Amino acid sequence: MNSVVTLDKYEVSLNTLESKLLEFSQDFEAPVYHRFGPGFYIRELHIPSGIVGMGHKQKFAQMNNFVSVRIKLFNKDGTSTELVAPKTFVGPPGRKVVHVIETMVWQNIYATEE
C-alpha cells in the first residue's frame, strides 16, 4: 500500500524559510543545557538578541518557561505575537519561528522516564 504525504502551505513555507535561514552564517553561540529530575527533563536554550530562528517540529504539546526573553513569535495565520518573560505556557505541537529581540533563556519541560 502506498501512502502519500502532503504538506499544507504553512509547512511548505516553513521548509522554504528553513532553507533560506541555513544559507546565512551561523556564527553565534546558542548553548543548550540538559537537566533531568524524577519524571521530567528540562532543555534550556540560550540565544542572543537579533537572531531569527526556527525550532524542530514538536510531536506533542510541551510546557515552556521563559526565564528571560522578549521575542516576536510568528503564528501560523501570518500574525505575530510579542512574548515577554517571565512567562509559562503550554506550546502546541509543530514548529516555532521567532525573532529574538532581547537575549532568550527558554526552557522546554518534558515528562520522561529517563
TACORSUL-V712666 format. One record per residue. RES is the residue in three letters. SS is DSSP state (h for helix, s for strand, l for the rest). PHI is phi in whole degrees, -180 to 180 (NA if undefined). Layout:
BEGIN
res:RES ss:SS phi:PHI
res:RES ss:SS phi:PHI
END
This chain:
BEGIN
res:MET ss:l phi:NA
res:ASN ss:l phi:-90
res:SER ss:l phi:-116
res:VAL ss:l phi:-112
res:VAL ss:l phi:-102
res:THR ss:l phi:-115
res:LEU ss:l phi:-107
res:ASP ss:l phi:-78
res:LYS ss:h phi:-59
res:TYR ss:h phi:-64
res:GLU ss:h phi:-64
res:VAL ss:h phi:-63
res:SER ss:h phi:-61
res:LEU ss:h phi:-64
res:ASN ss:h phi:-63
res:THR ss:h phi:-65
res:LEU ss:h phi:-60
res:GLU ss:h phi:-59
res:SER ss:h phi:-60
res:LYS ss:h phi:-68
res:LEU ss:h phi:-61
res:LEU ss:l phi:-69
res:GLU ss:l phi:-77
res:PHE ss:l phi:-87
res:SER ss:l phi:-60
res:GLN ss:l phi:-105
res:ASP ss:l phi:-86
res:PHE ss:l phi:-155
res:GLU ss:l phi:-91
res:ALA ss:l phi:-140
res:PRO ss:l phi:-64
res:VAL ss:s phi:-121
res:TYR ss:s phi:-115
res:HIS ss:s phi:-115
res:ARG ss:s phi:-130
res:PHE ss:s phi:-118
res:GLY ss:s phi:-136
res:PRO ss:l phi:-67
res:GLY ss:l phi:85
res:PHE ss:s phi:-147
res:TYR ss:s phi:-136
res:ILE ss:s phi:-117
res:ARG ss:s phi:-106
res:GLU ss:s phi:-113
res:LEU ss:s phi:-115
res:HIS ss:s phi:-115
res:ILE ss:s phi:-131
res:PRO ss:l phi:-72
res:SER ss:l phi:-65
res:GLY ss:l phi:91
res:ILE ss:l phi:-88
res:VAL ss:s phi:-106
res:GLY ss:s phi:-142
res:MET ss:s phi:-135
res:GLY ss:l phi:-85
res:HIS ss:l phi:-69
res:LYS ss:l phi:-72
res:GLN ss:s phi:-87
res:LYS ss:l phi:-81
res:PHE ss:l phi:-131
res:ALA ss:l phi:-63
res:GLN ss:s phi:-146
res:MET ss:s phi:-79
res:ASN ss:s phi:-123
res:ASN ss:s phi:-133
res:PHE ss:s phi:-90
res:VAL ss:s phi:-81
res:SER ss:s phi:-150
res:VAL ss:s phi:178
res:ARG ss:s phi:-141
res:ILE ss:s phi:-132
res:LYS ss:s phi:-108
res:LEU ss:s phi:-99
res:PHE ss:s phi:-90
res:ASN ss:l phi:-94
res:LYS ss:l phi:-60
res:ASP ss:l phi:-84
res:GLY ss:l phi:93
res:THR ss:l phi:-88
res:SER ss:s phi:-135
res:THR ss:s phi:-130
res:GLU ss:s phi:-89
res:LEU ss:s phi:-119
res:VAL ss:s phi:-129
res:ALA ss:l phi:-76
res:PRO ss:l phi:-78
res:LYS ss:s phi:-158
res:THR ss:s phi:-125
res:PHE ss:s phi:-158
res:VAL ss:s phi:-92
res:GLY ss:s phi:-91
res:PRO ss:l phi:-74
res:PRO ss:l phi:-59
res:GLY ss:s phi:117
res:ARG ss:l phi:-108
res:LYS ss:l phi:-112
res:VAL ss:s phi:-120
res:VAL ss:s phi:-136
res:HIS ss:s phi:-113
res:VAL ss:s phi:-84
res:ILE ss:s phi:-87
res:GLU ss:s phi:-126
res:THR ss:s phi:-39
res:MET ss:s phi:-108
res:VAL ss:s phi:-123
res:TRP ss:s phi:-122
res:GLN ss:s phi:-109
res:ASN ss:s phi:-102
res:ILE ss:s phi:-120
res:TYR ss:s phi:-125
res:ALA ss:s phi:-77
res:THR ss:l phi:-158
res:GLU ss:l phi:-108
res:GLU ss:l phi:-84
END
